[in-house]
Amino acid sequence: MAVAVVGSMLTPVASFAQGTGTSSTDTLLQQIAALLKQLNTLQAQVDALKSEQKEVAGDIKDAIKELRSEMEPGSKGEMVEVLQAMLAADPEIYPEGLITGYFGMLTKKAVQKFQKKHGLAQPGRVGPLTLKKLNELLKKNPVAFETATSTDGNHDNGDDNSGKAIGKKNRLCAVVPPGHLIAPGWLKKNGENRPVILACQVLPRGIEKKLNATSTATSTPDVTAPVISGISASASTTSATVSWTTNEVATGKVYWSAASPVDVSATSTASTAHFGTGTSHSVNVAGLTASTVYYYVVESSDASGNKANSTQATFTTASLPPADTTAPVISGASVTASSTNAAAAFTTNEAATGKIYYGTATPLSLTATSTLSVTGSSGVTSHSIPFSGLTASTTYYYVIEAKDAASNTAVLTESSFVTTQ
């Protein structure tokens, strides 16, 4: 069919050549030859993809549509792999995406995030309610396996079987609903700007036809790195938030150091990444020192692995507030008494914890075990401290104390009151 198209183009080319000369004809013929070469290349890519899908499809087992058992830390086997594959489908839940077949600490954390997202209790194990929700999702998007030979270098933090050679292994393959392969909304949600077909994805003929029709738009590889702009940083005493935007969907990462320049290639350089993809990026950097200048570089990578780094910038962490060395000021102190009960009332000029010491001997010793005391509410400015067990018609001596959050303490001079008959 490509020859027919070219043949239909040659007639106007020949007539055009009569009026424009040999050089113009040669140029057009060269353009036609380049077009034919491009068409042949695209057809070869489509044929190769069909061949790969046909070869792999024969090795796919029946799709798994149900998890048949509950799981917890320490569980092993194929069902754990299916669980990990389902969790890894959402990078906010399981950004590590390790498919090890062992239920370790990373898997537990991912299960807890899944449970939180779906409004379930979050024990980190797959119980009846979590199993029910997982199976609801699994029926919509089954998981299949294809036979492959590999060495498992992945590990789940805390797993005791990490990095073991496993030889021939069934590789997980998500059975993506075919319509998603060309649905713009789904592609955008998953960080793709062009259709991507898994090797084990068997395409219905209609979908294959639509993808072939758009092959010219997807044949050119993306070699352009994201463009980073709008970088800003806001810092507190021990942390900072760095934000920026990219002109395409990309990941984000921040490298930082108290020394300049920041070496992004050094393993000793601190860095923090966010695993989600988008065009708006915000990364929190923690564990910083107050009143310190930090140097940082942001990095973004697109779906094709093209990476961009910003120029170095700085932020300064805030200073710690000055130490509080001032004791509270006590005012309006009084004691009201009945025959066997009394209550002390007073105010302080800042939040504090009140306390009253009392006894029948004077002067009172605040450190003696024989001196009675009652502590009131903490962190208040209006204090009322009741105390009981008193003797009627008796003179009592008391001292009021107030202590703020920095342990600065104020003590009033000793006073007295008399209980009634």
C-alpha positions in Angstrom: 0.0 0.0 0.0 2.9 2.3 0.7 4.1 1.8 -2.9 0.7 2.8 -4.2 0.8 6.0 -2.2 4.3 6.8 -3.5 3.2 6.1 -7.1 0.3 8.5 -6.8 2.7 11.2 -5.6 5.2 10.7 -8.5 2.9 12.2 -11.2 2.6 15.7 -9.8 6.3 15.5 -9.0 7.2 14.8 -12.6 5.0 17.6 -13.9 6.4 20.0 -11.3 9.9 19.0 -12.4 9.3 20.3 -16.0 8.8 23.8 -14.7 11.3 23.9 -11.8 14.3 22.0 -13.0 16.2 18.8 -12.0 17.4 20.0 -8.6 13.9 20.5 -7.3 12.9 17.0 -8.5 15.9 15.5 -6.8 15.0 17.2 -3.5 11.4 15.9 -3.7 12.6 12.4 -4.5 15.0 12.4 -1.5 12.1 13.5 0.7 9.9 10.7 -0.6 12.8 8.2 0.0 13.1 9.4 3.6 9.4 9.1 4.1 9.4 5.5 2.8 12.3 4.7 5.1 10.4 6.1 8.1 7.3 4.1 7.2 9.3 0.9 6.9 10.9 1.6 10.4 7.5 2.2 12.0 6.1 -1.0 10.4 9.1 -3.0 11.7 8.4 -1.6 15.2 4.8 -2.7 15.1 5.7 -6.1 13.8 8.3 -6.6 16.5 5.8 -5.6 19.2 3.2 -8.1 17.8 5.9 -10.8 17.8 6.9 -10.1 21.4 3.3 -10.1 22.6 2.6 -13.4 20.7 5.7 -15.1 22.2 5.0 -14.0 25.8 1.3 -14.5 25.8 1.6 -18.2 25.5 3.5 -18.3 28.8 0.9 -16.3 30.9 -0.9 -18.3 33.5 -4.6 -17.8 34.3 -5.1 -14.3 35.8 -5.5 -14.3 39.6 -8.8 -12.7 40.6 -8.9 -13.5 44.3 -6.6 -13.6 47.3 -7.5 -16.7 49.2 -5.9 -16.3 52.6 -5.2 -13.7 55.2 -1.6 -12.5 55.5 0.7 -10.9 58.1 4.3 -10.1 58.7 6.3 -13.3 58.0 4.0 -14.7 55.4 5.6 -16.0 52.2 4.5 -17.2 48.8 2.7 -16.3 45.6 -0.2 -14.6 47.3 2.2 -12.2 49.0 3.6 -11.4 45.6 0.1 -10.6 44.3 -0.5 -8.4 47.4 2.7 -6.6 46.8 1.9 -6.1 43.1 -1.5 -4.6 44.0 0.0 -2.3 46.6 2.7 -1.2 44.1 0.1 0.0 41.6 -0.3 3.1 43.8 3.1 4.8 44.3 1.8 6.7 47.3 1.0 3.4 49.1 4.0 1.3 48.1 6.6 3.5 46.4 9.4 0.9 46.9 7.4 -1.5 44.6 9.5 -4.6 45.7 7.9 -7.9 44.7 9.7 -10.4 46.9 7.0 -12.8 48.0 7.9 -12.1 51.7 5.7 -10.0 54.0 8.3 -7.7 55.7 8.3 -4.3 57.2 7.9 -2.3 54.0 5.0 -4.5 53.0 3.4 -3.9 56.4 3.7 -0.2 56.1 2.2 -0.3 52.6 -0.7 -2.4 53.9 -1.3 0.2 56.7 -1.4 3.0 54.1 -3.9 1.0 52.0 -6.0 0.4 55.1 -6.0 4.1 55.9 -6.9 5.1 52.3 -9.9 2.8 52.4 -11.1 3.8 55.9 -10.1 0.5 57.6 -8.3 -0.2 60.9 -4.6 -0.1 60.3 -2.9 -3.1 62.1 -0.7 -3.7 59.1 -1.9 -7.3 58.5 -4.4 -8.5 55.9 -7.4 -9.6 57.9 -11.0 -10.3 56.7 -12.0 -6.7 56.0 -8.8 -5.8 54.2 -8.9 -9.1 52.3 -12.5 -8.2 51.1 -11.4 -4.8 49.9 -8.4 -6.2 48.1 -10.5 -8.8 46.3 -13.0 -6.2 45.2 -10.1 -4.3 43.5 -8.5 -7.6 42.2 -11.7 -8.6 40.4 -11.6 -5.2 38.5 -7.8 -5.4 37.7 -6.5 -9.1 37.9 -2.9 -10.0 38.2 -1.3 -12.6 36.0 2.2 -14.2 35.8 4.5 -14.8 32.9 7.4 -17.2 32.9 10.8 -15.5 33.1 14.3 -16.3 34.3 15.8 -13.9 36.7 17.8 -13.3 39.8 16.0 -11.6 42.6 18.0 -8.7 43.8 15.1 -7.0 45.4 14.5 -7.0 49.1 11.9 -5.9 51.5 13.4 -4.1 54.5 13.6 -6.8 57.3 13.1 -9.8 55.0 15.4 -12.7 55.7 15.4 -14.0 52.1 16.6 -10.9 50.3 18.9 -11.1 47.3 18.6 -14.8 46.8 18.9 -16.3 43.3 15.5 -17.7 42.3 16.2 -19.0 38.8 13.1 -19.5 36.8 10.3 -17.4 38.3 6.8 -16.3 37.4 7.0 -12.6 36.7 4.0 -10.6 37.8 2.0 -8.9 35.0 -0.9 -6.5 35.6 -3.8 -7.3 33.2 -4.6 -3.7 32.2 -8.1 -3.1 30.8 -7.4 -2.5 27.1 -9.3 0.7 26.9 -6.9 2.2 29.4 -4.1 1.9 26.8 -5.5 4.7 24.8 -7.7 6.6 27.3 -6.0 10.1 27.7 -7.4 10.5 31.3 -5.9 7.2 32.4 -2.6 7.8 30.7 -2.3 11.2 32.4 -3.2 9.8 35.8 -0.4 7.2 35.4 2.2 9.7 34.3 2.2 8.7 30.7 1.9 11.0 27.7 1.7 8.2 25.1 0.3 4.7 25.0 2.5 2.1 26.7 1.9 -1.6 26.1 3.2 -4.2 28.6 4.9 -7.2 26.9 2.3 -9.6 28.3 -0.7 -7.4 27.3 -2.8 -9.1 24.7 -4.5 -6.5 22.6 -8.0 -6.7 21.2 -7.9 -6.1 17.4 -9.8 -2.7 17.7 -7.4 -1.4 20.3 -4.4 -2.6 18.2 -5.8 -0.8 15.2 -6.1 2.5 17.1 -2.6 2.2 18.5 -1.2 1.5 15.1 -2.9 4.6 13.8 -1.1 6.7 16.4 2.3 4.9 16.0 3.8 7.9 14.2 3.2 10.0 17.3 5.0 7.5 19.6 7.9 6.3 17.5 10.2 9.2 18.3 12.0 8.6 21.7 11.8 11.3 24.3 15.4 12.6 24.9 14.5 16.0 26.3 14.9 16.6 30.1 12.2 18.4 32.1 12.5 22.2 32.5 12.6 23.2 36.1 11.2 26.6 37.2 9.7 28.5 40.1 12.1 27.1 42.8 11.4 28.4 46.3 12.2 27.3 49.9 10.6 28.1 53.2 12.4 27.1 56.4 11.7 26.7 60.1 14.3 26.0 62.8 14.9 22.3 61.9 13.1 21.7 58.6 12.4 23.3 55.2 10.0 22.8 52.3 11.4 23.1 48.8 8.9 23.6 45.9 9.2 23.9 42.2 7.4 23.1 38.9 8.3 21.2 35.7 7.0 21.5 32.2 6.1 17.8 32.1 5.3 15.0 34.5 8.4 14.1 36.5 9.7 12.9 39.8 11.3 15.2 42.3 14.4 15.1 44.6 16.3 17.6 46.7 20.0 17.4 47.5 21.2 19.6 50.4 24.4 20.4 52.4 25.7 22.9 54.8 28.8 23.1 52.6 29.1 24.5 49.1 29.0 23.4 46.4 26.5 20.5 46.7 27.9 17.4 45.1 24.8 15.5 43.8 27.0 12.5 42.8 28.5 11.9 46.3 26.8 9.2 48.4 27.5 11.3 51.5 25.3 14.2 50.2 21.9 14.2 52.0 18.9 13.9 49.8 15.1 13.5 50.0 12.8 12.4 47.2 9.1 12.3 46.7 7.9 9.3 44.8 4.7 10.7 43.2 4.8 12.2 39.7 3.3 15.4 38.5 4.4 18.9 37.4 4.1 20.5 40.9 6.7 19.3 43.4 7.1 19.9 47.1 9.7 18.1 49.2 10.2 18.4 53.0 13.7 18.4 54.3 14.1 17.5 58.0 16.8 17.1 60.6 18.4 20.5 60.0 20.2 22.8 62.5 18.7 26.2 63.5 20.4 29.4 62.3 22.3 27.7 59.5 22.7 28.4 55.8 22.0 25.3 53.6 22.8 24.9 50.0 20.5 22.8 47.8 19.9 21.5 44.3 16.6 20.1 43.0 16.4 17.3 40.5 13.5 16.0 38.3 13.4 12.9 36.0 10.7 12.2 33.4 9.2 8.8 32.4 12.0 8.3 29.8 14.7 8.8 32.4 15.7 12.2 31.2 17.1 14.1 34.2 17.4 17.8 34.9 19.2 19.5 37.8 18.7 23.1 38.9 21.5 25.5 39.8 22.5 25.7 43.4 20.3 27.8 45.7 20.3 28.5 49.5 17.9 28.8 52.4 18.6 29.7 56.1 16.9 28.0 59.0 15.2 30.1 61.6 16.8 30.9 64.9 15.7 29.2 68.1 13.8 31.5 70.5 15.8 32.8 73.4 15.8 30.6 76.5 13.1 31.4 79.1 14.8 32.4 82.3 12.1 34.4 83.9 9.9 33.0 86.7 6.1 33.5 86.7 4.7 36.4 88.6 2.1 35.4 91.2 -0.7 37.8 92.2 -4.0 37.9 94.0 -3.2 35.0 96.3 -5.8 34.1 98.9 -7.0 31.1 101.0 -10.6 30.4 102.0 -11.2 27.8 104.7 -14.0 25.9 106.5 -13.5 23.7 109.5 -11.7 20.8 107.6 -11.3 22.1 104.0 -9.6 25.0 102.3 -8.8 26.3 98.8 -6.0 28.5 97.6 -6.6 30.8 94.6 -4.1 33.0 92.7 -3.1 34.0 89.1 0.1 34.0 87.2 1.2 36.2 84.3 2.1 33.1 82.2 1.0 29.5 81.9 2.3 27.6 84.9 1.7 24.8 87.4 0.6 25.8 90.8 1.3 24.2 94.1 0.5 24.8 97.8 2.6 23.7 100.8 0.9 23.8 104.2 1.2 22.6 107.8 0.8 23.7 111.5 4.5 24.4 112.2 6.3 27.5 111.2 8.5 28.1 109.3 7.5 25.6 106.6 10.2 23.5 105.1 9.3 22.9 101.4 11.7 19.9 101.2 10.7 18.1 104.4 8.6 15.0 103.9 6.3 16.0 106.8 5.2 19.2 104.9 1.9 18.6 103.2 1.4 19.8 99.6 -1.2 19.7 96.8 -0.4 20.4 93.1 -3.0 22.1 90.9 -3.6 22.1 87.1 -0.6 22.5 84.8 -0.3 25.2 82.0 -2.9 27.6 83.3 -2.8 31.2 84.5 -5.9 31.1 86.8 -5.2 28.7 89.7 -7.6 27.1 92.3 -6.2 24.4 94.5 -8.5 22.7 97.0 -7.1 20.7 100.0 -8.7 18.9 102.9 -8.2 16.8 106.0 -7.7 19.9 108.2 -8.4 20.3 111.9 -11.1 22.8 113.1 -10.1 26.0 114.9 -6.4 25.6 113.9 -3.8 27.9 112.5 -2.2 26.7 109.3 0.8 28.1 107.6 1.1 27.9 103.8 3.4 28.8 100.9 2.3 29.1 97.2 4.6 28.1 94.3 4.2 28.4 90.5 6.5 26.8 87.9 6.4 27.5 84.1 7.3 25.2 81.2 11.0 26.1 81.5 10.9 25.1 85.2 11.4 28.7 86.3 9.8 28.8 89.8 8.3 31.6 91.8 7.5 31.2 95.5 5.4 33.5 97.7 6.4 34.3 101.3 4.8 32.2 104.0 1.3 33.2 105.1 -1.4 31.7 107.4 -5.1 31.0 107.8 -7.3 29.7 110.6 -9.9 27.0 110.1 -13.4 27.6 111.5 -15.0 25.7 114.4 
